[in-house]
Amino acid sequence: MIEIKKEAIFTLAGCVITPSDNSLNFKGCAVNIADNQELSSDKISLQPKFIELLSYLARKYPNVVTREELIENIWEGNVYVGTKALTNAIWHLRKQLNPLVCQQNDSRTPAIETVRKTGYRLLIEPEFSPADLVSQPEVLEIEQAKVQRLSHQLRKGRVVVIFSLFVITIAIFFHLYQDNKQLKKTELLQLTRAAGAELYPALSPDGRWLVYGKGKNLYLKDLQTPTNTPKRLTHKETSELRAIWTPDGKALIYPSRDVKSGECYMSLLRLDSHEVVNLTSCYNTSSALDISTDGSSLIYIWKGDSEEYSGLYQLDLTKKSVPQRISCSMNCDYRDRDVAFSPDGRWLAISRRFGNISEDIFIRDRSTGNEIRLTQGLEDIRGLSWHPDSNKLVFSTENSSTRSGYLIDIYSKELTNLSVPGFSYPKFAPNDTKLVFSNYVKDFKVAYLALDQAIPSTIFPLSNAEFSYRNPDYSRVNKRIVYVSNETGNNEIWTSDVNGTNRRQHTDLKRRVAYPSWSRDGSKIAFLAPDDKNEGNKVHVLDLENDGVSILASSYLDHRRPTWGANDEVVLSSTDDGLMAFSLSNKLPSNVTPLHIRLSKLIDGNKLIFTLVGKKGLWTLDLSKSDEIRELISVDDFDEDYNWVVTGKGVYFRDVHSKYQLINFWSFNTDLITPILKLPPNSLHPFGSMSYVPSEHRVLMTLSEYSKRDVMLLDHKLLH
């Protein structure tokens, strides 16, 4: 079957019709243009629709073409327009083509015949170029092709239907699974109810027994008889707090320190015989540890005597061996804080502290040693545990004084809030999606001790609001207190008057800020906040004139609590190179002393009073004679890092005892220490601060409000 191209050029009695330019060329035909007044030139152009109509009639020659077909194909089925336009086009075509008919047969027969009640037919036979003729399949071939195509589509349709049913089935099951997860309730069960704080809980492999630390001992609770009194596992001669189960559930491993000698050992307690075996030395009783699922390797945090920082050590339990350090040991930018084996044995999860206020989670491939960072810019991580599928981690973080639990996928790094307040130190039950955690809810208050009373009786919160306030510092010039508050959901810098009223928020950094310190003229406040990478901290300065915040130039990763120099032109902060003076004009920092100072106060221009890293006592240094360090309060009487303040007459400081705390006063004149107030244990936070208000004769401090910490069993819908 032959078909003609739509754009094909053709001739009618020698006249060339070219559809591409809508032209009729009479140059080669037998018509004498000069004698025919209807033809004005050799070549004429017609409207595109006229040429399209003529071409259609030529391709259908010698057949009659209905008006409906012509309107459908030439005018796209627009009957209203096409009816009149078709008649008009036929008239114009006849006008141009009739001379060709007359030339051929000398009659008045029109070039295009009107067939009554049907349509039109071209009477002049068109001639087409062979190149414009297209071979088309015959009817049988077309029908066979249709059958084959339909058969193929039918087979394809079956596959599509089957696949669609499969997808729909999977979607239904997934939808029902998601609905079940959404409908499932998160269940919490309180496992301990005794007074005090139960910490670092861990379930036995069979889920029956719960071990936890309390005070300075380990306790074992039978969950099948929950009303029975928990059993104390360790002795008063030693101090313990954190334990893990061996995979067979027959023994516990934990760090234990001898109360008298101070020696610390990683110990194994066999529960059937109560035999204790010392495996290796330990760092402290709260150091993180974990055991591989096959029981062959113990990993833990330890610090040797000659090492600057603690780190990860691995001990082979299958033979007598020496622990091997597997983390950074020199010039480290971080400190390892917690660790956990994945159930499949492939990964180690590690939490690391960068500087003083930034912490993040990494995973290490045990076979290659390669590490992947999972988080960026967390604050304090309070425990982590692997999900049984080894693809996810659950961890706790303290953000702006509030502890929360999160689930993180180690491959997508997607973070999901579990929305469980007080979530601390989680531990999955082996081969189970349930976990135990220590419920921790504690607020901090800025409080004061009125020293003008004859007999100081207690400390009073400056505010009874539901938010946390901490680390106060008083400005004599402004008569205002600066402190850190989480009132907005983030720790920010706030100030108030001496009575805690007329409060004002000064920063909106939406990240952790800490340890504010007034300049001497009261115009600025120095504080610490994370750096841009959340891998350390920088000294920030708040200018109260415009509430602008600037960052002091420093190449150091970590800075300790800031204090101001004598003329307010520099801020002093301790680094790895000792105490440095950081200029407000961005000059290079200068070294004040190579001593590793924890907290310092500059008195009378040149007199520096400070505590040291890793050494007890309160010390003083005349900066004009920087090599002459002198003990101000002896190491026997002073064992405090941050909770102390210098006044014109002496030093107020916290003194910690096993069952209580004291606020003491040491006098410059007499060199004697006088107890001022006795407080319950844990009343003052170890990382708090003190400040003195001369006009009110008050000492400001951070009060750590007492709260119970119970062990909870969590069955969370997102963990299934």
C-alpha positions in Angstrom: 0.0 0.0 0.0 1.4 3.4 -1.1 0.9 6.6 0.8 2.0 10.1 -0.2 3.8 12.4 2.2 1.8 15.4 3.4 4.4 17.9 2.4 5.0 16.3 -1.1 5.4 18.7 -4.1 3.2 17.7 -7.1 2.1 19.1 -10.5 -1.3 19.6 -12.1 -1.1 19.9 -15.9 2.5 21.2 -15.6 1.7 23.6 -12.8 4.0 23.0 -9.8 2.3 23.1 -6.3 4.8 23.5 -3.4 3.0 23.1 0.0 6.1 24.3 2.0 5.8 27.9 0.6 2.1 27.7 -0.3 2.8 28.5 -4.0 1.5 27.6 -7.5 4.1 27.9 -10.3 2.6 28.2 -13.8 5.9 28.6 -15.6 6.1 25.1 -17.0 2.4 24.6 -17.8 0.7 25.1 -21.2 -1.3 28.1 -20.1 -0.4 31.4 -21.7 -0.3 33.8 -18.9 -0.3 36.8 -21.1 -3.5 35.6 -22.8 -5.1 34.6 -19.5 -6.1 37.7 -17.4 -6.9 35.5 -14.4 -3.2 34.7 -14.0 -1.1 37.7 -13.2 2.4 36.1 -12.9 4.3 32.8 -13.3 4.2 32.1 -9.5 1.5 33.0 -7.1 1.0 32.4 -3.3 -2.2 31.3 -1.7 -3.4 31.1 1.9 -1.9 28.0 3.7 -5.3 26.5 4.2 -6.0 26.7 0.4 -2.8 24.9 -0.4 -3.4 22.3 2.4 -6.8 21.6 1.0 -5.5 21.2 -2.6 -2.7 18.9 -1.4 -5.2 16.8 0.5 -7.5 16.4 -2.5 -4.4 15.6 -4.7 -3.3 12.8 -2.3 -6.9 11.4 -2.3 -7.2 11.5 -6.2 -9.4 10.3 -7.8 -11.6 9.7 -4.8 -14.3 11.9 -3.6 -13.5 13.4 -0.2 -16.4 14.3 2.1 -16.9 17.7 3.5 -16.7 16.2 7.0 -13.3 14.6 6.3 -11.9 17.9 4.9 -13.2 19.9 7.9 -11.8 17.3 10.3 -8.3 17.2 8.7 -7.9 20.8 7.5 -9.8 22.8 10.1 -9.3 20.3 13.0 -13.0 19.5 13.2 -14.2 23.1 13.8 -17.5 22.8 11.9 -18.6 26.3 12.5 -15.4 27.8 11.0 -14.7 25.0 8.6 -18.1 25.0 6.8 -17.7 28.5 5.4 -14.0 28.4 5.1 -14.2 25.2 2.9 -16.6 26.7 0.5 -14.5 29.9 0.2 -11.3 27.8 -0.3 -12.9 25.7 -3.1 -14.0 28.9 -4.9 -10.5 30.4 -4.8 -8.8 27.2 -5.9 -11.2 26.9 -8.8 -10.4 30.4 -9.8 -6.7 29.7 -10.0 -6.9 26.1 -11.5 -9.8 26.4 -14.0 -7.5 27.7 -16.8 -5.6 24.4 -16.6 -8.8 22.5 -17.2 -9.8 24.8 -20.1 -6.4 24.3 -21.6 -6.7 20.6 -21.5 -10.3 20.0 -22.8 -11.5 23.4 -23.8 -14.6 23.1 -21.6 -16.0 25.0 -18.7 -15.6 22.0 -16.4 -14.2 23.1 -13.0 -10.9 21.8 -11.7 -12.5 20.7 -8.5 -15.8 18.9 -8.9 -18.6 19.3 -6.3 -20.3 15.9 -5.6 -23.8 16.6 -4.4 -24.4 15.9 -0.7 -21.0 14.3 -0.4 -18.0 16.4 -1.0 -15.3 17.3 -3.5 -13.0 15.6 -6.0 -10.0 16.9 -7.9 -10.4 16.3 -11.7 -6.8 17.0 -12.8 -4.6 14.0 -12.2 -1.7 15.0 -9.9 1.9 13.9 -10.5 4.1 13.2 -7.5 7.8 12.5 -7.3 8.7 8.8 -6.5 10.7 10.0 -3.5 7.5 11.3 -1.9 5.8 7.9 -2.1 5.9 5.9 1.1 5.3 2.1 1.2 2.8 1.1 3.9 1.9 -2.4 5.0 -1.0 -4.1 3.4 -4.2 -4.7 5.4 -3.3 -8.3 6.3 0.1 -7.2 7.5 -1.5 -4.4 9.5 -3.9 -6.7 11.1 -1.2 -9.3 11.9 0.9 -6.5 13.4 -2.1 -5.5 15.5 -2.6 -9.0 16.7 1.1 -9.3 17.7 1.0 -6.0 19.4 -2.2 -6.9 21.3 -0.7 -10.2 22.4 2.5 -8.5 23.6 0.4 -5.9 25.4 -1.7 -8.7 27.0 1.4 -10.5 28.2 2.9 -7.3 29.4 -0.5 -6.4 31.1 -0.4 -9.7 33.0 3.0 -8.9 34.3 2.0 -5.4 35.2 -1.1 -6.7 37.0 0.8 -9.3 38.9 3.5 -6.7 39.8 0.9 -4.1 40.8 -0.9 -6.7 43.0 2.5 -7.4 44.6 3.3 -3.7 45.2 -0.2 -3.1 46.5 0.1 -6.1 48.9 3.5 -4.8 50.1 2.0 -1.3 50.5 -0.9 -2.6 52.5 1.4 -4.5 54.8 3.7 -1.5 55.2 0.7 0.7 55.8 -0.7 -1.7 58.4 2.8 -1.9 60.0 3.1 1.9 60.1 -0.4 2.2 61.5 0.5 -0.4 64.1 3.6 1.6 65.0 1.6 4.8 65.2 -1.2 3.1 67.3 1.2 1.4 69.6 1.7 3.3 72.8 5.0 4.1 74.3 5.1 2.3 77.6 7.2 3.3 80.7 7.6 1.1 83.7 9.4 2.3 86.8 11.7 -0.4 88.1 13.2 1.2 91.2 11.6 3.4 93.8 14.1 3.7 96.6 15.4 7.1 97.8 18.6 8.3 96.1 19.9 8.1 92.6 20.1 4.8 90.6 22.6 5.1 87.8 24.0 3.2 84.8 21.3 0.5 84.7 21.8 -2.7 82.7 19.6 -5.8 82.1 20.9 -9.3 82.2 20.9 -11.3 78.9 17.8 -13.2 80.0 16.0 -10.0 81.0 15.4 -11.1 84.6 18.1 -9.2 86.5 18.8 -5.5 86.7 22.2 -4.2 87.9 22.7 -0.5 88.7 25.0 1.8 90.7 23.8 3.8 93.7 26.0 5.8 96.1 29.3 3.9 96.0 28.0 0.4 95.5 26.4 -1.9 92.9 22.9 -3.4 93.4 21.1 -6.3 91.8 17.3 -6.5 91.5 15.2 -9.5 90.5 12.5 -8.2 88.2 10.5 -11.4 88.6 10.0 -10.4 92.3 10.0 -6.6 92.0 8.8 -6.0 95.6 11.9 -7.7 97.0 14.7 -5.5 98.3 17.6 -5.2 95.8 20.8 -7.0 96.8 24.0 -5.0 97.4 26.8 -6.7 95.5 29.9 -4.8 96.6 31.5 -3.9 99.9 31.9 -0.6 101.7 35.7 -0.9 101.5 35.4 -0.3 97.7 33.6 2.2 95.5 31.7 1.2 92.4 29.1 2.8 90.1 29.0 1.3 86.6 28.8 -2.4 85.5 28.1 -4.5 82.4 27.0 -8.1 82.0 29.1 -10.8 80.4 27.2 -12.3 77.4 26.4 -15.5 79.3 24.8 -13.6 82.2 27.0 -15.3 84.8 29.3 -12.4 85.7 29.6 -8.6 85.9 32.5 -6.5 84.9 33.0 -3.0 86.5 35.7 -0.5 87.7 36.3 -0.7 91.4 38.3 1.7 93.6 39.7 0.8 97.0 38.5 3.5 99.4 41.7 3.5 101.5 44.5 3.0 99.0 42.8 4.7 96.0 43.8 1.8 93.7 41.4 1.2 90.9 40.9 -2.1 89.1 38.7 -3.4 86.4 37.0 -6.3 88.2 35.0 -9.4 87.2 32.4 -10.7 89.7 31.2 -14.2 89.3 27.6 -14.2 90.6 27.5 -17.9 91.6 30.6 -17.9 93.8 30.9 -14.1 94.5 34.6 -14.5 93.4 36.2 -11.2 92.3 39.0 -11.2 89.7 41.0 -8.1 88.9 41.4 -7.9 85.1 43.4 -4.7 84.7 43.8 -1.2 86.1 40.9 1.3 85.8 40.6 5.1 85.6 37.5 5.9 87.7 34.3 4.2 88.9 32.1 5.9 86.3 34.3 5.3 83.3 32.5 3.8 80.3 33.1 0.1 79.4 31.5 -2.5 77.1 32.1 -6.1 76.1 31.8 -7.7 72.6 28.8 -10.0 72.0 31.1 -13.0 71.8 32.7 -12.1 75.1 36.2 -12.0 73.7 37.0 -8.2 74.0 36.6 -5.6 76.7 36.7 -2.0 75.7 36.9 0.8 78.3 38.1 4.4 79.0 41.4 4.6 80.8 44.2 7.0 81.4 47.7 5.9 82.2 49.9 7.8 84.6 52.1 9.1 81.8 49.3 10.1 79.5 47.8 13.5 79.1 44.3 12.4 78.2 42.1 9.3 78.8 41.3 7.2 75.8 39.9 3.9 74.5 41.7 0.7 75.6 40.9 -2.8 74.4 41.6 -5.9 76.4 41.6 -9.5 75.0 39.7 -11.6 77.5 40.6 -14.9 75.8 44.1 -14.9 77.1 46.5 -13.0 79.4 47.4 -9.8 77.6 48.2 -6.2 78.0 45.4 -3.6 77.2 46.0 -1.8 73.9 45.2 1.8 73.3 43.1 2.2 70.1 42.4 5.9 70.1 44.5 9.1 69.9 47.2 9.3 72.6 49.1 12.5 71.7 48.1 16.0 70.6 44.5 15.0 70.6 41.7 17.4 69.7 39.2 15.4 71.7 38.6 13.1 74.6 36.8 9.8 74.4 33.8 9.7 76.8 31.6 6.7 76.1 31.8 3.5 74.0 29.6 0.6 72.9 30.0 -2.5 70.7 27.4 -3.1 68.0 25.5 -6.4 68.4 26.9 -7.7 65.1 30.4 -6.9 66.2 31.3 -4.7 63.3 31.1 -1.2 64.9 32.2 0.7 67.9 30.1 3.7 68.8 32.2 6.4 70.5 31.1 9.7 72.1 33.9 12.4 72.1 34.2 15.7 73.8 35.7 18.6 71.8 36.7 21.4 74.2 34.6 22.0 77.3 31.1 22.3 75.8 30.9 20.3 72.5 30.4 16.6 72.2 29.6 14.3 69.3 29.1 10.6 68.2 31.4 8.6 65.9 31.3 5.0 64.8 34.5 3.0 64.0 34.7 0.0 61.7 36.5 -2.5 63.8 38.0 -4.3 60.8 39.4 -1.2 59.0 39.7 1.4 61.7 37.8 3.9 59.5 35.5 6.3 61.4 32.3 8.1 60.5 31.0 11.1 62.3 27.2 10.8 63.0 26.4 14.1 64.8 27.6 17.7 64.7 27.4 20.1 67.6 25.8 18.3 70.5 26.4 19.3 74.1 26.7 16.6 76.8 26.1 13.0 75.7 24.7 11.0 78.6 25.0 7.4 77.4 24.6 5.5 74.2 23.4 2.0 73.2 23.0 0.0 70.0 19.6 -1.0 68.7 19.5 -4.9 68.2 19.6 -4.4 64.4 23.1 -2.8 64.6 21.8 -0.1 62.2 20.7 2.5 64.8 21.8 4.0 68.0 19.9 5.4 70.9 21.6 8.1 73.0 20.9 10.7 75.6 22.1 14.3 75.4 21.8 17.2 77.8 20.8 20.3 75.8 20.5 23.6 77.7 20.1 21.7 81.1 17.4 19.4 79.7 18.1 15.7 79.0 16.4 14.0 76.0 16.6 10.7 74.1 17.3 10.4 70.4 17.4 7.6 67.8 19.9 7.9 65.0 20.3 5.8 61.8 24.0 5.2 61.2 23.6 5.2 57.4 21.2 8.1 56.7 22.2 10.0 59.9 18.5 10.7 60.4 17.9 11.9 63.9 14.6 11.2 65.7 13.5 12.6 69.0 12.1 10.0 71.3 10.3 12.7 73.3 11.2 11.0 76.7 12.2 13.7 79.2 14.9 12.9 81.7 16.3 10.2 79.4 19.8 9.2 80.6 22.3 6.4 80.1 20.1 4.0 78.0 20.9 0.3 77.7 19.1 -2.1 75.4 18.1 -5.5 76.7 20.0 -8.1 74.7 18.1 -9.1 71.5 15.2 -6.9 72.5 13.8 -3.5 71.5 13.1 -2.6 75.1 15.6 -0.7 77.0 16.3 0.6 80.5 17.4 4.1 81.4 18.0 6.4 84.4 15.3 9.0 84.7 17.1 12.3 85.4 15.3 15.6 85.9 17.1 18.4 87.7 16.9 22.1 87.5 19.5 24.7 88.4 18.9 27.9 90.3 20.9 31.0 90.9 20.8 31.2 94.7 22.3 33.4 97.4 23.6 33.1 100.9 22.9 36.2 103.1 26.1 36.7 105.1 24.8 39.6 107.2 22.7 37.2 109.3 24.1 36.3 112.7 23.5 32.7 112.0 23.2 31.9 108.2 20.4 29.3 108.0 20.0 28.4 104.3 20.5 29.6 100.7 17.6 31.2 98.9 16.8 30.9 95.1 16.9 34.2 93.4 13.9 33.1 91.3 11.4 30.3 91.6 10.7 30.1 87.9 10.5 26.6 86.2 13.6 27.3 84.1 17.3 26.7 84.9 19.6 29.5 85.9 23.3 29.0 86.5 26.8 30.4 86.7 26.1 33.9 88.1 28.5 36.8 88.1 27.9 40.2 89.7 29.0 43.7 88.4 29.6 46.3 91.0 29.3 49.0 88.4 26.0 48.0 86.9 24.6 46.4 90.1 23.4 43.6 87.9 23.8 39.8 87.8 24.7 38.0 84.6 23.8 34.4 84.3 22.9 31.6 81.9 19.2 30.7 81.4 17.4 28.1 79.3 14.1 30.1 79.4 13.9 30.3 75.6 14.8 26.6 75.1 18.5 27.4 74.6 21.1 28.5 77.0 21.5 32.3 76.5 23.0 35.2 78.4 20.6 37.1 80.7 21.0 39.8 83.4 18.9 40.9 86.3 19.1 43.2 89.3 20.3 41.9 92.7 16.8 40.7 93.6 16.4 38.7 90.4 13.9 41.2 88.8 14.2 43.5 85.8 15.5 40.6 83.8 16.8 41.1 80.2 17.9 38.6 77.5 21.1 39.7 75.8 21.9 36.9 73.3 19.9 34.8 70.9 22.6 32.5 69.5 20.4 29.3 69.8 23.3 27.3 70.9 25.1 26.6 74.2 26.7 29.5 76.0 28.5 29.2 79.3 30.4 30.9 82.1 29.7 34.6 81.6 32.1 37.1 83.2 31.6 40.9 83.7 34.3 43.3 82.5 35.5 45.6 85.3 33.8 48.7 83.8 30.5 46.8 83.4 30.3 47.5 79.6 31.0 44.0 78.4 30.5 40.3 79.2 32.9 37.5 78.2 31.6 34.0 77.8 32.3 30.7 76.0 30.3 29.3 73.1 30.9 26.6 70.4 33.1 27.5 67.4 31.7 27.4 63.9 32.4 23.7 63.4 31.1 22.7 66.9 34.4 21.0 67.5 35.6 23.3 70.3 34.8 26.7 71.9 35.8 30.3 71.5 35.8 33.3 73.8 32.9 35.5 72.9 32.5 39.1 74.0 29.1 40.8 74.4 29.1 44.6 74.1 26.1 45.9 76.2 26.1 49.2 74.3 24.7 47.5 71.2 24.3 43.8 72.2 26.8 42.9 69.5 28.8 39.7 70.0 32.4 39.3 68.8 34.7 36.3 68.8 38.3 36.8 70.0 40.9 35.6 67.6 42.4 32.3 68.8 43.9 29.3 67.2 43.2 27.1 70.2 40.4 24.5 70.1 39.6 24.6 73.8 39.3 27.6 76.2 38.5 27.4 79.9 36.4 29.9 81.8 37.2 33.5 80.9 38.1 36.3 83.3 39.1 39.9 82.6 42.5 41.6 82.6 43.3 44.6 84.7 42.4 47.2 82.1 39.6 45.4 80.3 41.7 45.3 77.1 42.2 41.5 77.3 40.3 38.4 78.4 42.2 35.7 80.3 41.5 32.1 79.5 43.5 28.9 80.0 44.5 26.8 77.0 46.9 23.9 76.2 49.7 26.4 76.4 48.7 27.8 79.8 46.9 31.0 80.7 46.6 33.3 77.7 45.6 36.9 77.3 43.3 37.4 74.3 43.1 41.0 73.0 39.8 42.7 72.2 41.6 44.4 69.3 42.5 41.0 67.8 46.2 41.2 68.4 48.0 38.0 68.8 47.3 36.3 72.2 50.1 36.5 74.8 51.1 33.9 77.4 50.5 35.0 80.9 51.8 31.8 82.6 52.5 28.3 81.3 50.6 26.9 84.3 47.5 24.8 83.4 44.9 26.9 85.3 41.4 25.7 85.8 39.8 29.0 87.1 41.5 32.3 87.8 40.6 35.7 89.3 42.7 38.8 88.9 42.9 40.9 92.1 44.5 44.3 92.4 45.9 44.4 88.9 48.8 41.9 89.2 47.6 39.3 91.8 46.2 36.2 90.3 44.3 33.7 92.4 43.6 30.4 90.8 43.0 26.6 90.9 45.1 24.2 88.9 44.3 21.3 86.7 45.0 18.0 88.4 46.2 19.6 91.7 44.4 20.5 94.9 44.7 23.8 96.8 44.1 27.4 96.0 47.1 29.3 94.6 48.3 32.8 94.0 50.8 34.4 91.6 52.2 37.9 91.3 52.2 38.5 87.5 55.1 40.9 87.9 57.0 37.9 89.2 55.4 35.1 87.1 57.7 32.3 88.4 56.7 32.7 92.0 53.6 30.6 92.7 52.4 30.4 96.2 49.9 28.2 98.0 47.1 30.4 99.4 44.9 27.6 100.9 46.6 24.2 101.5 45.8 21.1 99.5 44.6 19.5 102.7 41.9 22.2 103.2 40.9 23.1 99.6 39.7 20.6 97.0 37.4 22.7 94.9 37.7 23.6 91.2 35.0 26.2 90.5 32.8 27.0 93.5 34.9 29.7 95.1 35.0 33.5 95.2 37.4 36.1 96.5 36.3 39.0 98.6 38.2 41.8 100.3 38.5 39.8 103.5 39.0 36.2 102.2 37.7 33.4 100.1 34.3 31.6 100.3 34.4 28.1 98.9 32.5 24.8 98.7 33.8 21.9 100.8 32.5 18.4 99.7 32.1 15.6 102.2 30.6 12.1 101.6 27.1 13.0 103.1 27.0 16.7 103.1 28.5 19.9 101.7 29.9 22.9 103.6 30.3 26.6 102.6 33.5 27.7 104.2 35.3 31.0 104.7 39.1 31.4 104.7 40.4 34.7 106.1 43.3 36.6 104.6 44.1 38.0 108.1 44.0 34.9 110.2 44.6 32.1 107.6 41.8 30.3 109.4 38.9 28.4 107.8 35.4 28.9 109.3 32.4 26.7 108.3 29.5 29.0 107.4 26.7 26.7 106.3 26.0 22.9 106.1 24.1 21.7 103.1 22.7 18.3 101.8 25.0 16.4 99.4 24.9 17.5 95.8 23.3 20.9 96.7 25.9 22.9 94.8 26.8 21.7 91.3 30.4 20.7 90.8 30.6 22.9 87.7 28.8 25.8 89.2 30.3 29.2 90.2 30.3 31.8 93.0 30.1 35.5 93.0 30.1 38.2 95.7 27.6 41.1 96.1 29.3 43.6 98.5 26.3 45.9 98.8 24.1 43.1 100.0 26.8 41.1 101.6 25.7 38.0 99.7 27.4 35.1 98.0 25.8 34.0 94.7 26.0 30.4 93.6 24.5 27.7 91.4 22.0 25.6 93.4 21.5 22.1 92.0 17.9 21.2 93.0 17.6 17.7 94.4 15.8 15.1 92.3 15.3 11.4 92.4 16.8 9.3 89.6 14.9 6.1 89.1 15.5 3.3 86.6 12.8 3.0 84.0 11.9 0.3 81.4 11.0 1.8 78.0 9.0 0.1 75.3 9.0 2.8 72.6 7.0 2.5 69.4 9.8 4.0 67.3 12.2 1.3 68.4 10.2 -1.6 67.0 
